Amino acid sequence: MAIRRVVPNIQSEAAQESREFYGLLGFEEVMNLGWIMTLASPSSPAAQINVMTSDKTAPVAPDMSVEVDDVDAAYAVMRASGAEIIHPLQDEEWGVRRFFVRDPSGRVVNVLGHC
């Protein structure tokens, strides 16, 4: 299993203001689903920030997202470790397969792969 990218998720009701603020640092909007917006660096596209109001299908908003090349393997590893699964593995309508797991510090991690 390989990590493709790690993205911090900022929960905010001020999406427009966040887009403008991070735009001052050079980030540009690359995706907007209404409840989540991804901002990325044009010169380094894997450098990203997600701004979200809430999560569309999960009970909580995750603190970070980790994209892996094999989300099913990651899910199996986390379940076998006894880690707390917050949101079960499932395919989402926006083209990702994902689950949420709680890390030892209490943070919620969205582990995903693109379908």
C-alpha positions in Angstrom: 0.0 0.0 0.0 1.4 3.4 -1.0 0.4 6.9 0.1 -0.6 9.2 -2.8 -1.3 12.4 -0.9 -2.2 13.8 2.5 -4.6 16.7 2.7 -5.6 18.7 5.8 -9.4 19.2 6.1 -10.5 22.6 7.6 -14.1 22.6 8.9 -15.4 26.1 8.2 -18.7 27.9 7.5 -16.6 30.7 5.7 -15.7 28.9 2.5 -15.5 32.0 0.3 -13.3 33.8 2.9 -11.1 30.7 3.2 -10.7 30.5 -0.6 -9.7 34.2 -0.6 -7.3 33.8 2.3 -5.5 30.7 1.0 -5.5 32.4 -2.5 -3.2 35.0 -1.0 -0.7 32.1 -0.5 -1.2 30.9 -4.1 -3.8 28.2 -3.7 -6.5 27.9 -6.4 -9.9 26.2 -6.3 -9.7 22.9 -8.1 -12.9 21.2 -6.9 -16.1 22.4 -5.2 -19.0 20.1 -4.3 -20.8 22.7 -2.3 -20.0 21.1 1.1 -16.3 20.5 0.4 -13.9 22.6 -1.7 -10.3 21.6 -2.6 -7.7 24.3 -3.0 -4.4 23.3 -4.7 -1.1 24.9 -5.6 -0.8 25.4 -9.4 3.0 24.8 -9.2 2.7 21.7 -7.0 -0.8 20.2 -7.5 -0.4 17.6 -4.7 -0.1 20.4 -2.2 -3.8 20.8 -1.2 -6.2 22.0 1.5 -9.8 20.9 1.8 -12.4 23.4 3.3 -15.6 21.7 4.3 -18.8 22.7 6.1 -19.6 19.1 7.0 -19.3 15.7 5.4 -22.1 14.7 3.1 -22.4 11.0 4.1 -20.4 10.6 7.3 -21.3 11.4 10.9 -18.3 13.7 11.4 -16.0 15.9 9.4 -12.5 14.3 9.2 -9.4 16.2 10.3 -7.3 15.0 7.4 -7.6 12.9 4.2 -5.0 10.3 3.2 -5.3 8.9 -0.3 -3.8 5.5 -0.8 -3.4 3.2 -3.8 -5.3 0.3 -2.1 -8.0 1.5 0.2 -9.3 -2.0 0.8 -5.9 -3.1 2.0 -5.8 -0.1 4.3 -9.2 -0.9 5.7 -8.2 -4.5 6.4 -5.0 -3.3 8.2 -6.9 -0.8 10.3 -9.6 -3.3 11.2 -7.0 -6.0 12.1 -5.2 -3.5 14.4 -8.4 -2.8 16.4 -8.5 0.9 15.4 -11.9 2.6 15.8 -13.7 2.8 12.5 -15.9 5.9 12.5 -17.4 5.5 9.0 -17.4 2.1 7.2 -15.7 1.4 3.9 -18.0 2.5 1.1 -18.1 3.9 -2.5 -19.2 7.5 -2.6 -21.1 9.1 -5.5 -18.3 11.6 -6.2 -15.9 8.8 -7.3 -14.0 7.8 -4.1 -14.0 4.6 -2.0 -13.3 5.6 1.6 -13.6 5.0 5.3 -12.9 7.0 8.5 -10.7 5.9 11.3 -9.7 7.5 14.6 -6.0 8.0 15.3 -4.4 7.6 18.8 -4.8 11.4 19.4 -8.5 11.3 18.6 -8.2 12.9 15.2 -10.5 11.5 12.5 -8.7 10.4 9.3 -10.5 9.9 6.0 -8.7 7.1 4.1 -9.6 7.0 0.5 -8.9 5.8 -3.0 -10.3 7.0 -6.3 -12.6 4.6 -8.1 
